[in-house]
Amino acid sequence: MNLRQLVRDVAQRLRGSSVRYGHGTSNAADDAAYLVLRGLNLPFDAPADREVARQDQARIERLLRRRIHERIPVAYLLNESRRVIIPRSHIAALLQERLRPWLHRPVRRALDLCTGTGCLAILAAKAFPRARVDASDLSSGALAVAARNVERHRLAGHVHVMRSDLFASLGRRRYDLIVTNPPYVQTSAMRALPREYRHEPRMALAGGNNGLDLVHRILQQARAHLAPCGMLVCEIGRGRKLLERTYARTPFAWPLEQVFVLAREDLPRA
């Protein structure tokens, strides 16, 4: 059996199961490719006609059974992400391609608030190589993962990992750019989450009754930590309509449906 056949067979079994997607993949074919290739420590561009040894087929079978019966996301099955939410922020696309038109000043200091794995901090450091980036989170477990990822990308000289309850431990630091993907899942939605999501830390998902508890705090506190003309970029899930009703006079810009951008001068005053 070659890789193409193995991925096809795994995808077929996933389609016939009750698994749910959303942790880096959105369908059975992508989930199968992720499980097979990373499960065999192969790159995503490995030749499709590469033969798969029987012992490797057996390893994929064991992983697949756990994926189906225990409903564990592939990243957790492969120990690629532990003690922290699996990265999937829409802000990543902005940092890679489309954020610069929204910026009104050079980025010399940046903050990734609620950093989790540190992925947005790492992308910010690569997007703005002259910037000093702080990556903060309340979870010690998440910070341990973020620190390892920063080291892995050889960015220890550019990204500083620190523990903070939002802005509480940041003192008088001010930033040209703050990016944040805070917990924003509503209480009612938390109760209805598929089993896959229940493997993730609750504190990384739960955003209160309407999902905006932490977003309100960020909006109230961000002005004090932004430089003049600095920008806040925040992901809020499906809360756009409620947010705009609550802050009717605030000129939110939406480069993506779930992500708003605000200049310091446009932030609501605490």
Phi, psi and omega per residue, in radians:
M1 nan 2.380 3.103
N2 -1.785 3.101 -3.084
L3 -1.069 -0.715 -3.130
R4 -1.025 -0.799 -3.126
Q5 -1.161 -0.692 -3.118
L6 -1.164 -0.780 3.105
V7 -1.083 -0.732 3.128
R8 -1.070 -0.767 -3.122
D9 -1.180 -0.704 3.113
V10 -1.117 -0.766 3.126
A11 -1.056 -0.702 3.134
Q12 -1.089 -0.715 3.137
R13 -1.240 -0.590 3.075
L14 -1.138 -0.715 3.138
R15 -1.105 -0.518 -3.136
G16 -1.516 0.083 -3.123
S17 -1.921 -3.056 -3.138
S18 -1.804 0.293 -3.103
V19 -1.117 2.680 3.071
R20 -2.107 2.690 -3.060
Y21 -1.975 3.121 3.132
G22 2.238 0.092 -3.138
H23 -1.978 0.980 -3.125
G24 1.820 -0.276 3.058
T25 -2.344 2.791 -3.101
S26 -2.197 0.083 -3.105
N27 -2.754 2.948 -3.066
A28 -1.124 -0.687 -3.101
A29 -1.109 -0.785 -3.137
D30 -1.213 -0.671 3.114
D31 -1.104 -0.707 3.129
A32 -1.140 -0.772 3.133
A33 -1.092 -0.722 3.110
Y34 -1.074 -0.853 -3.101
L35 -1.103 -0.789 -3.072
V36 -1.235 -0.913 -3.026
L37 -1.210 -0.833 3.128
R38 -1.284 -0.524 3.085
G39 -1.137 -0.416 3.103
L40 -1.830 0.182 3.138
N41 1.009 0.716 3.129
L42 -1.925 2.647 3.068
P43 -1.259 2.790 -3.112
F44 -1.198 -0.277 3.099
D45 -1.776 0.407 3.101
A46 -1.074 2.515 -3.121
P47 -1.018 2.265 -3.080
A48 -1.140 -0.414 -3.112
D49 -1.601 0.151 3.111
R50 -1.156 2.281 3.141
E51 -1.277 2.510 -3.129
V52 -1.931 2.112 -3.131
A53 -1.119 2.746 -3.096
R54 -1.064 -0.680 -3.138
Q55 -1.177 -0.537 3.082
D56 -1.292 -0.625 3.042
Q57 -1.081 -0.693 3.127
A58 -1.139 -0.652 3.099
R59 -1.107 -0.783 3.130
I60 -1.113 -0.644 3.108
E61 -1.073 -0.744 3.120
R62 -1.124 -0.748 3.118
L63 -1.124 -0.734 -3.114
L64 -1.107 -0.730 3.123
R65 -1.061 -0.714 3.109
R66 -1.185 -0.691 3.115
R67 -1.028 -0.730 -3.071
I68 -1.381 -0.820 -2.998
H69 -1.484 -0.566 3.139
E70 -1.765 -0.134 3.086
R71 1.005 0.709 3.137
I72 -1.565 2.240 3.066
P73 -1.023 2.610 -3.050
V74 -1.022 -0.696 -3.118
A75 -1.019 -0.641 3.102
Y76 -1.322 -0.646 3.093
L77 -1.019 -0.653 -3.075
L78 -1.642 0.097 3.139
N79 1.012 0.528 3.089
E80 -1.438 -0.333 -3.123
S81 -2.606 1.936 -3.120
R82 -2.218 2.576 3.091
R83 1.126 0.291 -3.062
V84 -2.729 2.671 3.122
I85 -1.071 2.526 3.126
I86 -1.279 2.214 -3.053
P87 -1.075 2.353 3.069
R88 -2.867 0.517 -3.067
S89 -1.256 2.418 3.059
H90 -1.189 -0.371 -3.132
I91 -1.099 -0.453 -3.141
A92 -0.969 -0.719 -3.134
A93 -1.137 -0.625 3.126
L94 -1.173 -0.762 -3.131
L95 -1.137 -0.562 -3.120
Q96 -1.387 -0.490 -2.955
E97 -2.379 -0.771 -2.735
R98 -2.201 0.268 -3.081
L99 -1.508 -0.525 -2.993
R100 -0.934 -0.689 3.136
P101 -1.063 -0.334 -3.103
W102 -1.569 -0.180 -3.044
L103 -1.530 2.385 -3.105
H104 -1.897 0.067 3.113
R105 -2.733 2.730 3.091
P106 -1.058 2.524 -3.137
V107 -1.636 1.874 3.085
R108 -1.910 -0.456 3.040
R109 -2.341 2.311 -3.130
A110 -2.351 2.676 3.134
L111 -2.252 2.264 2.946
D112 -1.815 1.778 -3.076
L113 -1.544 2.345 -3.015
C114 1.092 0.972 -2.915
T115 -1.197 -0.490 -3.110
G116 1.076 -2.064 -3.122
T117 -1.288 -0.167 -3.076
G118 1.504 0.137 -3.018
C119 -1.133 -0.697 -3.141
L120 -1.233 -0.623 3.077
A121 -1.092 -0.720 3.128
I122 -1.144 -0.758 3.103
L123 -1.127 -0.662 3.110
A124 -1.125 -0.715 3.130
A125 -1.117 -0.601 3.121
K126 -1.364 -0.600 3.126
A127 -1.257 -0.559 -3.116
F128 -2.224 1.346 -2.984
P129 -1.093 -0.280 3.099
R130 -1.621 -0.009 -3.052
A131 -1.567 2.610 2.948
R132 -1.647 2.175 -3.046
V133 -2.013 2.220 2.985
D134 -1.723 2.403 3.107
A135 -2.129 1.937 -3.041
S136 -2.070 2.611 3.107
D137 -2.786 2.738 3.090
L138 -1.478 -0.429 -3.068
S139 -1.468 2.108 3.092
S140 -1.128 -0.641 3.106
G141 -1.104 -0.755 3.109
A142 -1.102 -0.712 -3.121
L143 -1.137 -0.598 3.085
A144 -1.115 -0.718 3.092
V145 -1.155 -0.765 -3.136
A146 -1.059 -0.746 -3.139
A147 -1.075 -0.719 3.107
R148 -1.114 -0.710 -3.137
N149 -1.169 -0.672 3.091
V150 -1.077 -0.775 3.098
E151 -1.094 -0.722 -3.106
R152 -1.084 -0.587 3.133
H153 -1.609 0.117 3.089
R154 0.992 0.811 -3.109
L155 -2.089 0.328 -3.093
A156 -1.041 -0.477 3.120
G157 -1.393 -0.181 -3.086
H158 -2.014 -0.486 -3.066
V159 -2.030 2.173 -3.136
H160 -1.898 2.080 -3.134
V161 -1.608 2.313 -3.065
M162 -2.602 2.646 3.137
R163 -1.605 2.261 3.121
S164 -2.804 2.458 2.986
D165 -1.479 1.668 -2.945
L166 0.892 -2.084 -3.034
F167 -1.607 0.049 -2.915
A168 -1.023 -0.613 -3.058
S169 -1.803 0.223 -3.047
L170 -1.623 -0.035 3.087
G171 1.001 -2.313 -3.109
R172 -1.746 0.291 3.127
R173 -1.037 2.435 3.052
R174 -2.209 2.549 -2.999
Y175 -2.210 2.628 3.010
D176 -1.378 -0.450 -3.105
L177 -2.551 2.278 2.989
I178 -2.123 2.174 3.021
V179 -2.005 2.492 -3.127
T180 -2.691 2.396 3.041
N181 -2.152 1.338 -3.039
P182 -1.362 2.929 3.022
P183 -1.039 2.323 -3.101
Y184 -2.526 0.308 3.134
V185 -1.440 2.244 3.135
Q186 -1.136 2.688 -3.132
T187 -1.006 -0.768 3.139
S188 -1.110 -0.657 3.129
A189 -1.243 -0.572 3.104
M190 -1.024 -0.688 -3.119
R191 -1.203 -0.396 -3.065
A192 -1.811 0.125 -3.094
L193 -1.106 2.469 3.029
P194 -1.051 2.818 -3.056
R195 -1.035 -0.579 -3.130
E196 -0.958 -0.715 -3.069
Y197 -1.269 -0.343 -3.122
R198 -1.326 -0.140 3.026
H199 -1.426 -0.209 -3.119
E200 -1.586 2.701 3.126
P201 -1.045 2.246 -3.114
R202 -1.034 -0.677 -3.076
M203 -1.145 -0.317 3.120
A204 -1.479 -0.139 -3.078
L205 -2.025 -0.774 -2.948
A206 -1.224 2.117 -3.117
G207 -1.989 0.280 3.121
G208 1.600 -3.067 -3.019
N209 -0.925 -0.808 -3.119
N210 -1.894 0.120 3.083
G211 1.464 0.000 -3.011
L212 -1.990 0.240 -3.094
D213 -0.962 -0.905 -3.109
L214 -1.297 -0.523 3.108
V215 -1.106 -0.729 3.086
H216 -1.035 -0.791 3.141
R217 -1.093 -0.712 -3.140
I218 -1.121 -0.783 3.137
L219 -1.097 -0.620 -3.116
Q220 -1.306 -0.475 -3.011
Q221 -1.881 -0.278 -2.981
A222 -1.156 -0.584 -3.096
R223 -0.956 -0.706 -3.092
A224 -1.207 -0.211 -3.083
H225 -2.092 0.237 3.046
L226 -1.952 2.434 3.019
A227 -1.257 2.828 3.068
P228 -0.910 2.308 -3.095
C229 1.185 0.180 3.059
G230 -1.192 2.822 -3.024
M231 -2.135 2.446 2.995
L232 -1.857 2.251 3.077
V233 -2.117 2.095 -2.999
C234 -2.376 2.332 3.051
E235 -1.662 2.375 -3.064
I236 -2.317 0.221 3.128
G237 1.164 -2.245 -3.055
R238 -1.729 0.369 -3.041
G239 -1.610 0.262 -3.016
R240 -1.037 -0.884 -3.068
K241 -1.073 -0.768 3.139
L242 -1.138 -0.717 -3.141
L243 -1.091 -0.778 -3.123
E244 -1.185 -0.563 3.056
R245 -1.209 -0.693 -3.097
T246 -1.199 -0.665 -3.130
Y247 -2.036 1.158 -2.984
A248 -1.104 -0.452 -3.102
R249 -1.687 0.081 -3.112
T250 -1.639 2.180 -3.046
P251 -1.472 1.228 3.103
F252 -1.069 2.401 2.954
A253 -1.892 2.495 -3.027
W254 -2.180 1.486 3.080
P255 -1.136 -0.414 3.013
L256 -2.387 2.727 -3.052
E257 -1.015 -0.596 -3.079
Q258 -1.822 0.142 -3.068
V259 -2.276 2.201 3.058
F260 -1.918 2.741 3.096
V261 -2.202 2.338 3.100
L262 -2.423 2.345 2.985
A263 -1.323 2.686 -3.141
R264 -0.903 -0.758 -3.066
E265 -1.179 -0.306 -3.129
D266 -1.701 -0.110 -3.128
L267 -1.170 2.493 3.053
P268 -1.126 2.490 3.130
R269 -1.379 2.483 -3.112
A270 -1.109 nan nan
